[in-house]
């Protein structure tokens, strides 16, 4: 358990600023539009590439419908790794 917490702290320190912002504002299940609006970002392609895809690739967030990644009903939520990182970022 201690190793897991240390790993999370180490990972959190190396998170890109864009992903940190996303982790901090993500609450429950949220759509891309909701996330983008909360971050006050207008360019959808930039947001998807620099925030959503980066966070998905690194395991900070997950899709609610991974079998339908392009669904208009797709939402995102924090993974356990993301939840632990959010706790660390708030400290």
PyMOL Python script that loads the backbone (N, CA, C, O; Angstrom):
from pymol import cmd

cmd.read_pdbstr("""\
ATOM      1  N   UNK A   1       0.828  -1.198   0.000  1.00  0.00           N
ATOM      2  CA  UNK A   1       0.000   0.000   0.000  1.00  0.00           C
ATOM      3  C   UNK A   1       0.870   1.259   0.000  1.00  0.00           C
ATOM      4  O   UNK A   1       0.594   2.212  -0.729  1.00  0.00           O
ATOM      5  N   UNK A   2       1.919   1.257   0.819  1.00  0.00           N
ATOM      6  CA  UNK A   2       2.812   2.416   0.881  1.00  0.00           C
ATOM      7  C   UNK A   2       3.499   2.643  -0.458  1.00  0.00           C
ATOM      8  O   UNK A   2       3.640   3.780  -0.908  1.00  0.00           O
ATOM      9  N   UNK A   3       3.929   1.546  -1.096  1.00  0.00           N
ATOM     10  CA  UNK A   3       4.558   1.668  -2.413  1.00  0.00           C
ATOM     11  C   UNK A   3       3.598   2.269  -3.430  1.00  0.00           C
ATOM     12  O   UNK A   3       3.997   3.088  -4.258  1.00  0.00           O
ATOM     13  N   UNK A   4       2.343   1.868  -3.369  1.00  0.00           N
ATOM     14  CA  UNK A   4       1.340   2.401  -4.287  1.00  0.00           C
ATOM     15  C   UNK A   4       1.176   3.894  -4.092  1.00  0.00           C
ATOM     16  O   UNK A   4       1.091   4.638  -5.069  1.00  0.00           O
ATOM     17  N   UNK A   5       1.128   4.351  -2.841  1.00  0.00           N
ATOM     18  CA  UNK A   5       0.985   5.770  -2.555  1.00  0.00           C
ATOM     19  C   UNK A   5       2.220   6.529  -3.036  1.00  0.00           C
ATOM     20  O   UNK A   5       2.088   7.612  -3.605  1.00  0.00           O
ATOM     21  N   UNK A   6       3.401   5.990  -2.821  1.00  0.00           N
ATOM     22  CA  UNK A   6       4.621   6.647  -3.291  1.00  0.00           C
ATOM     23  C   UNK A   6       4.651   6.705  -4.815  1.00  0.00           C
ATOM     24  O   UNK A   6       5.058   7.714  -5.390  1.00  0.00           O
ATOM     25  N   UNK A   7       4.226   5.636  -5.465  1.00  0.00           N
ATOM     26  CA  UNK A   7       4.164   5.620  -6.928  1.00  0.00           C
ATOM     27  C   UNK A   7       3.211   6.695  -7.432  1.00  0.00           C
ATOM     28  O   UNK A   7       3.522   7.404  -8.389  1.00  0.00           O
ATOM     29  N   UNK A   8       2.047   6.819  -6.787  1.00  0.00           N
ATOM     30  CA  UNK A   8       1.068   7.827  -7.186  1.00  0.00           C
ATOM     31  C   UNK A   8       1.629   9.220  -6.992  1.00  0.00           C
ATOM     32  O   UNK A   8       1.456  10.082  -7.854  1.00  0.00           O
ATOM     33  N   UNK A   9       2.305   9.458  -5.863  1.00  0.00           N
ATOM     34  CA  UNK A   9       2.900  10.774  -5.615  1.00  0.00           C
ATOM     35  C   UNK A   9       3.952  11.084  -6.671  1.00  0.00           C
ATOM     36  O   UNK A   9       4.018  12.206  -7.173  1.00  0.00           O
ATOM     37  N   UNK A  10       4.770  10.102  -7.009  1.00  0.00           N
ATOM     38  CA  UNK A  10       5.802  10.292  -8.024  1.00  0.00           C
ATOM     39  C   UNK A  10       5.166  10.580  -9.375  1.00  0.00           C
ATOM     40  O   UNK A  10       5.585  11.500 -10.078  1.00  0.00           O
ATOM     41  N   UNK A  11       4.154   9.794  -9.740  1.00  0.00           N
ATOM     42  CA  UNK A  11       3.449  10.005 -11.009  1.00  0.00           C
ATOM     43  C   UNK A  11       2.806  11.384 -11.051  1.00  0.00           C
ATOM     44  O   UNK A  11       2.857  12.063 -12.077  1.00  0.00           O
ATOM     45  N   UNK A  12       2.199  11.802  -9.938  1.00  0.00           N
ATOM     46  CA  UNK A  12       1.504  13.082  -9.879  1.00  0.00           C
ATOM     47  C   UNK A  12       2.458  14.236 -10.116  1.00  0.00           C
ATOM     48  O   UNK A  12       2.090  15.218 -10.761  1.00  0.00           O
ATOM     49  N   UNK A  13       3.666  14.136  -9.612  1.00  0.00           N
ATOM     50  CA  UNK A  13       4.639  15.211  -9.787  1.00  0.00           C
ATOM     51  C   UNK A  13       5.040  15.356 -11.250  1.00  0.00           C
ATOM     52  O   UNK A  13       5.483  16.428 -11.663  1.00  0.00           O
ATOM     53  N   UNK A  14       4.893  14.297 -12.037  1.00  0.00           N
ATOM     54  CA  UNK A  14       5.314  14.322 -13.425  1.00  0.00           C
ATOM     55  C   UNK A  14       4.160  14.561 -14.405  1.00  0.00           C
ATOM     56  O   UNK A  14       4.345  14.457 -15.617  1.00  0.00           O
ATOM     57  N   UNK A  15       2.986  14.877 -13.887  1.00  0.00           N
ATOM     58  CA  UNK A  15       1.816  15.095 -14.741  1.00  0.00           C
ATOM     59  C   UNK A  15       1.919  16.460 -15.419  1.00  0.00           C
ATOM     60  O   UNK A  15       2.300  17.449 -14.793  1.00  0.00           O
ATOM     61  N   UNK A  16       1.578  16.500 -16.696  1.00  0.00           N
ATOM     62  CA  UNK A  16       1.567  17.758 -17.439  1.00  0.00           C
ATOM     63  C   UNK A  16       0.514  18.694 -16.858  1.00  0.00           C
ATOM     64  O   UNK A  16      -0.498  18.242 -16.323  1.00  0.00           O
ATOM     65  N   UNK A  17       0.752  19.983 -16.965  1.00  0.00           N
ATOM     66  CA  UNK A  17      -0.176  20.968 -16.426  1.00  0.00           C
ATOM     67  C   UNK A  17      -1.583  20.809 -16.976  1.00  0.00           C
ATOM     68  O   UNK A  17      -2.556  20.963 -16.237  1.00  0.00           O
ATOM     69  N   UNK A  18      -1.706  20.502 -18.272  1.00  0.00           N
ATOM     70  CA  UNK A  18      -3.028  20.332 -18.870  1.00  0.00           C
ATOM     71  C   UNK A  18      -3.793  19.203 -18.194  1.00  0.00           C
ATOM     72  O   UNK A  18      -4.983  19.328 -17.906  1.00  0.00           O
ATOM     73  N   UNK A  19      -3.097  18.107 -17.946  1.00  0.00           N
ATOM     74  CA  UNK A  19      -3.755  16.959 -17.325  1.00  0.00           C
ATOM     75  C   UNK A  19      -4.076  17.267 -15.866  1.00  0.00           C
ATOM     76  O   UNK A  19      -5.117  16.844 -15.365  1.00  0.00           O
ATOM     77  N   UNK A  20      -3.205  17.992 -15.182  1.00  0.00           N
ATOM     78  CA  UNK A  20      -3.498  18.390 -13.797  1.00  0.00           C
ATOM     79  C   UNK A  20      -4.784  19.190 -13.741  1.00  0.00           C
ATOM     80  O   UNK A  20      -5.630  18.953 -12.878  1.00  0.00           O
ATOM     81  N   UNK A  21      -4.936  20.136 -14.656  1.00  0.00           N
ATOM     82  CA  UNK A  21      -6.158  20.940 -14.697  1.00  0.00           C
ATOM     83  C   UNK A  21      -7.378  20.052 -14.898  1.00  0.00           C
ATOM     84  O   UNK A  21      -8.395  20.220 -14.225  1.00  0.00           O
ATOM     85  N   UNK A  22      -7.273  19.116 -15.818  1.00  0.00           N
ATOM     86  CA  UNK A  22      -8.378  18.206 -16.110  1.00  0.00           C
ATOM     87  C   UNK A  22      -8.720  17.359 -14.889  1.00  0.00           C
ATOM     88  O   UNK A  22      -9.894  17.220 -14.545  1.00  0.00           O
ATOM     89  N   UNK A  23      -7.722  16.798 -14.237  1.00  0.00           N
ATOM     90  CA  UNK A  23      -7.935  15.968 -13.050  1.00  0.00           C
ATOM     91  C   UNK A  23      -8.649  16.767 -11.966  1.00  0.00           C
ATOM     92  O   UNK A  23      -9.574  16.266 -11.327  1.00  0.00           O
ATOM     93  N   UNK A  24      -8.223  17.993 -11.763  1.00  0.00           N
ATOM     94  CA  UNK A  24      -8.795  18.811 -10.684  1.00  0.00           C
ATOM     95  C   UNK A  24     -10.258  19.196 -10.914  1.00  0.00           C
ATOM     96  O   UNK A  24     -11.010  19.340  -9.950  1.00  0.00           O
ATOM     97  N   UNK A  25     -10.671  19.363 -12.157  1.00  0.00           N
ATOM     98  CA  UNK A  25     -12.049  19.790 -12.407  1.00  0.00           C
ATOM     99  C   UNK A  25     -12.992  18.621 -12.664  1.00  0.00           C
ATOM    100  O   UNK A  25     -14.210  18.788 -12.600  1.00  0.00           O
ATOM    101  N   UNK A  26     -12.451  17.445 -12.953  1.00  0.00           N
ATOM    102  CA  UNK A  26     -13.293  16.297 -13.276  1.00  0.00           C
ATOM    103  C   UNK A  26     -13.987  15.780 -12.022  1.00  0.00           C
ATOM    104  O   UNK A  26     -13.337  15.443 -11.033  1.00  0.00           O
ATOM    105  N   UNK A  27     -15.309  15.722 -12.076  1.00  0.00           N
ATOM    106  CA  UNK A  27     -16.106  15.292 -10.939  1.00  0.00           C
ATOM    107  C   UNK A  27     -17.192  14.346 -11.434  1.00  0.00           C
ATOM    108  O   UNK A  27     -18.069  14.749 -12.197  1.00  0.00           O
ATOM    109  N   UNK A  28     -17.136  13.110 -11.007  1.00  0.00           N
ATOM    110  CA  UNK A  28     -18.106  12.127 -11.481  1.00  0.00           C
ATOM    111  C   UNK A  28     -17.904  11.845 -12.960  1.00  0.00           C
ATOM    112  O   UNK A  28     -16.774  11.840 -13.448  1.00  0.00           O
ATOM    113  N   UNK A  29     -18.997  11.611 -13.674  1.00  0.00           N
ATOM    114  CA  UNK A  29     -18.955  11.375 -15.117  1.00  0.00           C
ATOM    115  C   UNK A  29     -19.288  12.687 -15.824  1.00  0.00           C
ATOM    116  O   UNK A  29     -20.326  13.295 -15.559  1.00  0.00           O
ATOM    117  N   UNK A  30     -18.405  13.120 -16.723  1.00  0.00           N
ATOM    118  CA  UNK A  30     -18.608  14.387 -17.424  1.00  0.00           C
ATOM    119  C   UNK A  30     -18.363  14.216 -18.920  1.00  0.00           C
ATOM    120  O   UNK A  30     -17.521  13.418 -19.332  1.00  0.00           O
ATOM    121  N   UNK A  31     -19.106  14.970 -19.727  1.00  0.00           N
ATOM    122  CA  UNK A  31     -18.930  14.933 -21.174  1.00  0.00           C
ATOM    123  C   UNK A  31     -17.724  15.778 -21.569  1.00  0.00           C
ATOM    124  O   UNK A  31     -17.223  16.580 -20.780  1.00  0.00           O
ATOM    125  N   UNK A  32     -17.270  15.585 -22.805  1.00  0.00           N
ATOM    126  CA  UNK A  32     -16.179  16.406 -23.318  1.00  0.00           C
ATOM    127  C   UNK A  32     -16.562  17.869 -23.284  1.00  0.00           C
ATOM    128  O   UNK A  32     -15.755  18.714 -22.898  1.00  0.00           O
ATOM    129  N   UNK A  33     -17.784  18.178 -23.683  1.00  0.00           N
ATOM    130  CA  UNK A  33     -18.238  19.563 -23.703  1.00  0.00           C
ATOM    131  C   UNK A  33     -18.215  20.174 -22.306  1.00  0.00           C
ATOM    132  O   UNK A  33     -17.769  21.308 -22.130  1.00  0.00           O
ATOM    133  N   UNK A  34     -18.691  19.433 -21.324  1.00  0.00           N
ATOM    134  CA  UNK A  34     -18.686  19.935 -19.939  1.00  0.00           C
ATOM    135  C   UNK A  34     -17.265  20.225 -19.471  1.00  0.00           C
ATOM    136  O   UNK A  34     -16.996  21.264 -18.868  1.00  0.00           O
ATOM    137  N   UNK A  35     -16.367  19.301 -19.755  1.00  0.00           N
ATOM    138  CA  UNK A  35     -14.974  19.475 -19.344  1.00  0.00           C
ATOM    139  C   UNK A  35     -14.351  20.679 -20.041  1.00  0.00           C
ATOM    140  O   UNK A  35     -13.686  21.502 -19.412  1.00  0.00           O
ATOM    141  N   UNK A  36     -14.571  20.765 -21.313  1.00  0.00           N
ATOM    142  CA  UNK A  36     -14.000  21.844 -22.116  1.00  0.00           C
ATOM    143  C   UNK A  36     -14.519  23.198 -21.630  1.00  0.00           C
ATOM    144  O   UNK A  36     -13.753  24.157 -21.533  1.00  0.00           O
ATOM    145  N   UNK A  37     -15.805  23.281 -21.328  1.00  0.00           N
ATOM    146  CA  UNK A  37     -16.385  24.531 -20.833  1.00  0.00           C
ATOM    147  C   UNK A  37     -15.828  24.892 -19.461  1.00  0.00           C
ATOM    148  O   UNK A  37     -15.535  26.060 -19.203  1.00  0.00           O
ATOM    149  N   UNK A  38     -15.679  23.913 -18.584  1.00  0.00           N
ATOM    150  CA  UNK A  38     -15.139  24.171 -17.233  1.00  0.00           C
ATOM    151  C   UNK A  38     -13.712  24.699 -17.303  1.00  0.00           C
ATOM    152  O   UNK A  38     -13.292  25.490 -16.458  1.00  0.00           O
ATOM    153  N   UNK A  39     -12.968  24.257 -18.320  1.00  0.00           N
ATOM    154  CA  UNK A  39     -11.590  24.720 -18.501  1.00  0.00           C
ATOM    155  C   UNK A  39     -11.513  25.980 -19.371  1.00  0.00           C
ATOM    156  O   UNK A  39     -10.436  26.539 -19.579  1.00  0.00           O
ATOM    157  N   UNK A  40     -12.669  26.414 -19.874  1.00  0.00           N
ATOM    158  CA  UNK A  40     -12.747  27.612 -20.710  1.00  0.00           C
ATOM    159  C   UNK A  40     -11.851  27.500 -21.949  1.00  0.00           C
ATOM    160  O   UNK A  40     -11.104  28.422 -22.278  1.00  0.00           O
ATOM    161  N   UNK A  41     -11.943  26.358 -22.622  1.00  0.00           N
ATOM    162  CA  UNK A  41     -11.175  26.114 -23.838  1.00  0.00           C
ATOM    163  C   UNK A  41     -12.126  26.006 -25.023  1.00  0.00           C
ATOM    164  O   UNK A  41     -13.186  25.387 -24.924  1.00  0.00           O
ATOM    165  N   UNK A  42     -11.748  26.602 -26.127  1.00  0.00           N
ATOM    166  CA  UNK A  42     -12.644  26.629 -27.287  1.00  0.00           C
ATOM    167  C   UNK A  42     -12.278  25.632 -28.378  1.00  0.00           C
ATOM    168  O   UNK A  42     -13.164  25.087 -29.037  1.00  0.00           O
ATOM    169  N   UNK A  43     -10.997  25.387 -28.577  1.00  0.00           N
ATOM    170  CA  UNK A  43     -10.557  24.531 -29.677  1.00  0.00           C
ATOM    171  C   UNK A  43     -10.724  23.059 -29.302  1.00  0.00           C
ATOM    172  O   UNK A  43      -9.981  22.529 -28.477  1.00  0.00           O
ATOM    173  N   UNK A  44     -11.709  22.411 -29.919  1.00  0.00           N
ATOM    174  CA  UNK A  44     -12.044  21.027 -29.593  1.00  0.00           C
ATOM    175  C   UNK A  44     -10.901  20.063 -29.918  1.00  0.00           C
ATOM    176  O   UNK A  44     -10.616  19.161 -29.130  1.00  0.00           O
ATOM    177  N   UNK A  45     -10.250  20.239 -31.060  1.00  0.00           N
ATOM    178  CA  UNK A  45      -9.153  19.338 -31.440  1.00  0.00           C
ATOM    179  C   UNK A  45      -7.986  19.450 -30.468  1.00  0.00           C
ATOM    180  O   UNK A  45      -7.416  18.440 -30.055  1.00  0.00           O
ATOM    181  N   UNK A  46      -7.636  20.673 -30.108  1.00  0.00           N
ATOM    182  CA  UNK A  46      -6.553  20.888 -29.138  1.00  0.00           C
ATOM    183  C   UNK A  46      -6.919  20.247 -27.800  1.00  0.00           C
ATOM    184  O   UNK A  46      -6.098  19.559 -27.191  1.00  0.00           O
ATOM    185  N   UNK A  47      -8.134  20.470 -27.351  1.00  0.00           N
ATOM    186  CA  UNK A  47      -8.580  19.908 -26.077  1.00  0.00           C
ATOM    187  C   UNK A  47      -8.522  18.386 -26.104  1.00  0.00           C
ATOM    188  O   UNK A  47      -8.025  17.758 -25.170  1.00  0.00           O
ATOM    189  N   UNK A  48      -9.022  17.813 -27.157  1.00  0.00           N
ATOM    190  CA  UNK A  48      -9.035  16.348 -27.260  1.00  0.00           C
ATOM    191  C   UNK A  48      -7.612  15.782 -27.263  1.00  0.00           C
ATOM    192  O   UNK A  48      -7.335  14.795 -26.582  1.00  0.00           O
ATOM    193  N   UNK A  49      -6.724  16.397 -28.018  1.00  0.00           N
ATOM    194  CA  UNK A  49      -5.347  15.907 -28.147  1.00  0.00           C
ATOM    195  C   UNK A  49      -4.534  16.122 -26.871  1.00  0.00           C
ATOM    196  O   UNK A  49      -3.911  15.190 -26.364  1.00  0.00           O
ATOM    197  N   UNK A  50      -4.540  17.352 -26.353  1.00  0.00           N
ATOM    198  CA  UNK A  50      -3.654  17.711 -25.245  1.00  0.00           C
ATOM    199  C   UNK A  50      -4.198  17.339 -23.859  1.00  0.00           C
ATOM    200  O   UNK A  50      -3.427  17.179 -22.912  1.00  0.00           O
ATOM    201  N   UNK A  51      -5.486  17.205 -23.745  1.00  0.00           N
ATOM    202  CA  UNK A  51      -6.097  16.914 -22.448  1.00  0.00           C
ATOM    203  C   UNK A  51      -6.677  15.500 -22.406  1.00  0.00           C
ATOM    204  O   UNK A  51      -6.199  14.648 -21.658  1.00  0.00           O
ATOM    205  N   UNK A  52      -7.705  15.260 -23.212  1.00  0.00           N
ATOM    206  CA  UNK A  52      -8.424  13.980 -23.143  1.00  0.00           C
ATOM    207  C   UNK A  52      -7.539  12.801 -23.541  1.00  0.00           C
ATOM    208  O   UNK A  52      -7.366  11.866 -22.760  1.00  0.00           O
ATOM    209  N   UNK A  53      -6.981  12.840 -24.739  1.00  0.00           N
ATOM    210  CA  UNK A  53      -6.174  11.705 -25.206  1.00  0.00           C
ATOM    211  C   UNK A  53      -4.952  11.488 -24.341  1.00  0.00           C
ATOM    212  O   UNK A  53      -4.602  10.346 -24.045  1.00  0.00           O
ATOM    213  N   UNK A  54      -4.297  12.559 -23.930  1.00  0.00           N
ATOM    214  CA  UNK A  54      -3.109  12.436 -23.075  1.00  0.00           C
ATOM    215  C   UNK A  54      -3.480  11.796 -21.740  1.00  0.00           C
ATOM    216  O   UNK A  54      -2.773  10.908 -21.263  1.00  0.00           O
ATOM    217  N   UNK A  55      -4.576  12.237 -21.139  1.00  0.00           N
ATOM    218  CA  UNK A  55      -5.005  11.684 -19.851  1.00  0.00           C
ATOM    219  C   UNK A  55      -5.456  10.230 -19.990  1.00  0.00           C
ATOM    220  O   UNK A  55      -5.197   9.414 -19.105  1.00  0.00           O
ATOM    221  N   UNK A  56      -6.127   9.903 -21.092  1.00  0.00           N
ATOM    222  CA  UNK A  56      -6.527   8.516 -21.339  1.00  0.00           C
ATOM    223  C   UNK A  56      -5.301   7.627 -21.519  1.00  0.00           C
ATOM    224  O   UNK A  56      -5.212   6.551 -20.928  1.00  0.00           O
ATOM    225  N   UNK A  57      -4.355   8.088 -22.344  1.00  0.00           N
ATOM    226  CA  UNK A  57      -3.150   7.297 -22.632  1.00  0.00           C
ATOM    227  C   UNK A  57      -2.339   7.007 -21.377  1.00  0.00           C
ATOM    228  O   UNK A  57      -1.731   5.943 -21.260  1.00  0.00           O
ATOM    229  N   UNK A  58      -2.328   7.945 -20.441  1.00  0.00           N
ATOM    230  CA  UNK A  58      -1.523   7.786 -19.225  1.00  0.00           C
ATOM    231  C   UNK A  58      -2.311   7.176 -18.073  1.00  0.00           C
ATOM    232  O   UNK A  58      -1.773   7.001 -16.980  1.00  0.00           O
ATOM    233  N   UNK A  59      -3.585   6.850 -18.306  1.00  0.00           N
ATOM    234  CA  UNK A  59      -4.372   6.156 -17.302  1.00  0.00           C
ATOM    235  C   UNK A  59      -4.941   7.018 -16.193  1.00  0.00           C
ATOM    236  O   UNK A  59      -5.317   6.490 -15.147  1.00  0.00           O
ATOM    237  N   UNK A  60      -5.017   8.321 -16.383  1.00  0.00           N
ATOM    238  CA  UNK A  60      -5.576   9.221 -15.356  1.00  0.00           C
ATOM    239  C   UNK A  60      -7.095   9.239 -15.407  1.00  0.00           C
ATOM    240  O   UNK A  60      -7.754   9.379 -14.377  1.00  0.00           O
ATOM    241  N   UNK A  61      -7.657   9.095 -16.617  1.00  0.00           N
ATOM    242  CA  UNK A  61      -9.102   9.078 -16.796  1.00  0.00           C
ATOM    243  C   UNK A  61      -9.483   7.871 -17.643  1.00  0.00           C
ATOM    244  O   UNK A  61      -8.633   7.225 -18.256  1.00  0.00           O
ATOM    245  N   UNK A  62     -10.794   7.580 -17.663  1.00  0.00           N
ATOM    246  CA  UNK A  62     -11.304   6.500 -18.496  1.00  0.00           C
ATOM    247  C   UNK A  62     -12.630   6.921 -19.110  1.00  0.00           C
ATOM    248  O   UNK A  62     -13.293   7.841 -18.628  1.00  0.00           O
ATOM    249  N   UNK A  63     -12.998   6.242 -20.165  1.00  0.00           N
ATOM    250  CA  UNK A  63     -14.277   6.499 -20.819  1.00  0.00           C
ATOM    251  C   UNK A  63     -15.359   5.663 -20.146  1.00  0.00           C
ATOM    252  O   UNK A  63     -15.100   4.556 -19.674  1.00  0.00           O
ATOM    253  N   UNK A  64     -16.577   6.209 -20.107  1.00  0.00           N
ATOM    254  CA  UNK A  64     -17.685   5.436 -19.547  1.00  0.00           C
ATOM    255  C   UNK A  64     -18.167   4.384 -20.532  1.00  0.00           C
ATOM    256  O   UNK A  64     -18.781   3.393 -20.136  1.00  0.00           O
ATOM    257  N   UNK A  65     -17.890   4.594 -21.819  1.00  0.00           N
ATOM    258  CA  UNK A  65     -18.271   3.630 -22.863  1.00  0.00           C
ATOM    259  C   UNK A  65     -17.050   3.326 -23.736  1.00  0.00           C
ATOM    260  O   UNK A  65     -16.992   3.762 -24.886  1.00  0.00           O
ATOM    261  N   UNK A  66     -16.087   2.590 -23.208  1.00  0.00           N
ATOM    262  CA  UNK A  66     -14.854   2.337 -23.966  1.00  0.00           C
ATOM    263  C   UNK A  66     -15.079   1.585 -25.271  1.00  0.00           C
ATOM    264  O   UNK A  66     -14.267   1.686 -26.191  1.00  0.00           O
ATOM    265  N   UNK A  67     -16.177   0.828 -25.361  1.00  0.00           N
ATOM    266  CA  UNK A  67     -16.471   0.091 -26.589  1.00  0.00           C
ATOM    267  C   UNK A  67     -17.067   0.998 -27.677  1.00  0.00           C
ATOM    268  O   UNK A  67     -17.230   0.572 -28.821  1.00  0.00           O
ATOM    269  N   UNK A  68     -17.390   2.250 -27.316  1.00  0.00           N
ATOM    270  CA  UNK A  68     -17.925   3.228 -28.278  1.00  0.00           C
ATOM    271  C   UNK A  68     -17.217   4.565 -28.073  1.00  0.00           C
ATOM    272  O   UNK A  68     -17.838   5.532 -27.631  1.00  0.00           O
ATOM    273  N   UNK A  69     -15.922   4.629 -28.391  1.00  0.00           N
ATOM    274  CA  UNK A  69     -15.131   5.824 -28.072  1.00  0.00           C
ATOM    275  C   UNK A  69     -15.588   7.116 -28.744  1.00  0.00           C
ATOM    276  O   UNK A  69     -15.288   8.200 -28.242  1.00  0.00           O
ATOM    277  N   UNK A  70     -16.298   7.032 -29.851  1.00  0.00           N
ATOM    278  CA  UNK A  70     -16.717   8.255 -30.537  1.00  0.00           C
ATOM    279  C   UNK A  70     -18.205   8.564 -30.342  1.00  0.00           C
ATOM    280  O   UNK A  70     -18.756   9.426 -31.028  1.00  0.00           O
ATOM    281  N   UNK A  71     -18.848   7.868 -29.415  1.00  0.00           N
ATOM    282  CA  UNK A  71     -20.263   8.098 -29.161  1.00  0.00           C
ATOM    283  C   UNK A  71     -20.513   9.519 -28.673  1.00  0.00           C
ATOM    284  O   UNK A  71     -19.721  10.069 -27.909  1.00  0.00           O
ATOM    285  N   UNK A  72     -21.619  10.108 -29.119  1.00  0.00           N
ATOM    286  CA  UNK A  72     -21.965  11.448 -28.651  1.00  0.00           C
ATOM    287  C   UNK A  72     -22.395  11.410 -27.188  1.00  0.00           C
ATOM    288  O   UNK A  72     -22.512  12.458 -26.553  1.00  0.00           O
ATOM    289  N   UNK A  73     -22.629  10.232 -26.652  1.00  0.00           N
ATOM    290  CA  UNK A  73     -23.001  10.065 -25.246  1.00  0.00           C
ATOM    291  C   UNK A  73     -21.803   9.719 -24.351  1.00  0.00           C
ATOM    292  O   UNK A  73     -21.967   9.442 -23.163  1.00  0.00           O
ATOM    293  N   UNK A  74     -20.615   9.738 -24.929  1.00  0.00           N
ATOM    294  CA  UNK A  74     -19.397   9.392 -24.195  1.00  0.00           C
ATOM    295  C   UNK A  74     -19.175  10.364 -23.046  1.00  0.00           C
ATOM    296  O   UNK A  74     -19.361  11.573 -23.181  1.00  0.00           O
ATOM    297  N   UNK A  75     -18.776   9.805 -21.917  1.00  0.00           N
ATOM    298  CA  UNK A  75     -18.397  10.618 -20.761  1.00  0.00           C
ATOM    299  C   UNK A  75     -17.061  10.109 -20.246  1.00  0.00           C
ATOM    300  O   UNK A  75     -16.605   9.027 -20.616  1.00  0.00           O
ATOM    301  N   UNK A  76     -16.446  10.905 -19.391  1.00  0.00           N
ATOM    302  CA  UNK A  76     -15.142  10.589 -18.840  1.00  0.00           C
ATOM    303  C   UNK A  76     -15.201  10.672 -17.325  1.00  0.00           C
ATOM    304  O   UNK A  76     -15.965  11.454 -16.760  1.00  0.00           O
ATOM    305  N   UNK A  77     -14.379   9.851 -16.676  1.00  0.00           N
ATOM    306  CA  UNK A  77     -14.292   9.866 -15.215  1.00  0.00           C
ATOM    307  C   UNK A  77     -12.859   9.542 -14.812  1.00  0.00           C
ATOM    308  O   UNK A  77     -12.083   9.002 -15.600  1.00  0.00           O
ATOM    309  N   UNK A  78     -12.529   9.876 -13.589  1.00  0.00           N
ATOM    310  CA  UNK A  78     -11.194   9.582 -13.074  1.00  0.00           C
ATOM    311  C   UNK A  78     -11.048   8.091 -12.815  1.00  0.00           C
ATOM    312  O   UNK A  78     -11.993   7.434 -12.378  1.00  0.00           O
ATOM    313  N   UNK A  79      -9.877   7.566 -13.082  1.00  0.00           N
ATOM    314  CA  UNK A  79      -9.539   6.194 -12.696  1.00  0.00           C
ATOM    315  C   UNK A  79      -9.111   6.243 -11.229  1.00  0.00           C
ATOM    316  O   UNK A  79      -9.042   7.325 -10.645  1.00  0.00           O
ATOM    317  N   UNK A  80      -8.827   5.107 -10.639  1.00  0.00           N
ATOM    318  CA  UNK A  80      -8.308   5.099  -9.262  1.00  0.00           C
ATOM    319  C   UNK A  80      -7.011   5.901  -9.195  1.00  0.00           C
ATOM    320  O   UNK A  80      -6.786   6.659  -8.251  1.00  0.00           O
ATOM    321  N   UNK A  81      -6.171   5.727 -10.195  1.00  0.00           N
ATOM    322  CA  UNK A  81      -4.917   6.484 -10.280  1.00  0.00           C
ATOM    323  C   UNK A  81      -5.219   7.982 -10.320  1.00  0.00           C
ATOM    324  O   UNK A  81      -4.554   8.769  -9.647  1.00  0.00           O
ATOM    325  N   UNK A  82      -6.212   8.373 -11.102  1.00  0.00           N
ATOM    326  CA  UNK A  82      -6.603   9.773 -11.204  1.00  0.00           C
ATOM    327  C   UNK A  82      -7.163  10.321  -9.905  1.00  0.00           C
ATOM    328  O   UNK A  82      -6.890  11.465  -9.544  1.00  0.00           O
ATOM    329  N   UNK A  83      -7.949   9.511  -9.196  1.00  0.00           N
ATOM    330  CA  UNK A  83      -8.517   9.932  -7.908  1.00  0.00           C
ATOM    331  C   UNK A  83      -7.416  10.169  -6.880  1.00  0.00           C
ATOM    332  O   UNK A  83      -7.454  11.144  -6.129  1.00  0.00           O
ATOM    333  N   UNK A  84      -6.440   9.272  -6.855  1.00  0.00           N
ATOM    334  CA  UNK A  84      -5.321   9.441  -5.920  1.00  0.00           C
ATOM    335  C   UNK A  84      -4.505  10.679  -6.283  1.00  0.00           C
ATOM    336  O   UNK A  84      -4.053  11.414  -5.405  1.00  0.00           O
ATOM    337  N   UNK A  85      -4.324  10.900  -7.574  1.00  0.00           N
ATOM    338  CA  UNK A  85      -3.587  12.084  -8.025  1.00  0.00           C
ATOM    339  C   UNK A  85      -4.339  13.362  -7.638  1.00  0.00           C
ATOM    340  O   UNK A  85      -3.722  14.351  -7.241  1.00  0.00           O
ATOM    341  N   UNK A  86      -5.651  13.341  -7.752  1.00  0.00           N
ATOM    342  CA  UNK A  86      -6.455  14.512  -7.393  1.00  0.00           C
ATOM    343  C   UNK A  86      -6.272  14.840  -5.920  1.00  0.00           C
ATOM    344  O   UNK A  86      -6.139  16.007  -5.553  1.00  0.00           O
ATOM    345  N   UNK A  87      -6.263  13.809  -5.070  1.00  0.00           N
ATOM    346  CA  UNK A  87      -6.016  14.016  -3.641  1.00  0.00           C
ATOM    347  C   UNK A  87      -4.662  14.676  -3.415  1.00  0.00           C
ATOM    348  O   UNK A  87      -4.546  15.613  -2.626  1.00  0.00           O
ATOM    349  N   UNK A  88      -3.644  14.184  -4.108  1.00  0.00           N
ATOM    350  CA  UNK A  88      -2.295  14.731  -3.954  1.00  0.00           C
ATOM    351  C   UNK A  88      -2.211  16.172  -4.477  1.00  0.00           C
ATOM    352  O   UNK A  88      -1.550  17.016  -3.872  1.00  0.00           O
ATOM    353  N   UNK A  89      -2.866  16.441  -5.573  1.00  0.00           N
ATOM    354  CA  UNK A  89      -2.814  17.790  -6.163  1.00  0.00           C
ATOM    355  C   UNK A  89      -3.521  18.808  -5.297  1.00  0.00           C
ATOM    356  O   UNK A  89      -3.162  19.986  -5.308  1.00  0.00           O
ATOM    357  N   UNK A  90      -4.509  18.380  -4.554  1.00  0.00           N
ATOM    358  CA  UNK A  90      -5.248  19.301  -3.675  1.00  0.00           C
ATOM    359  C   UNK A  90      -4.461  19.659  -2.422  1.00  0.00           C
ATOM    360  O   UNK A  90      -4.780  20.644  -1.757  1.00  0.00           O
ATOM    361  N   UNK A  91      -3.453  18.888  -2.093  1.00  0.00           N
ATOM    362  CA  UNK A  91      -2.661  19.152  -0.872  1.00  0.00           C
ATOM    363  C   UNK A  91      -1.682  20.287  -1.075  1.00  0.00           C
ATOM    364  O   UNK A  91      -0.943  20.636  -0.154  1.00  0.00           O
TER     365      UNK A  91
END
""", "prot")
cmd.dss("prot")
cmd.show_as("cartoon", "prot")
cmd.util.cbc("prot")
cmd.orient("prot")
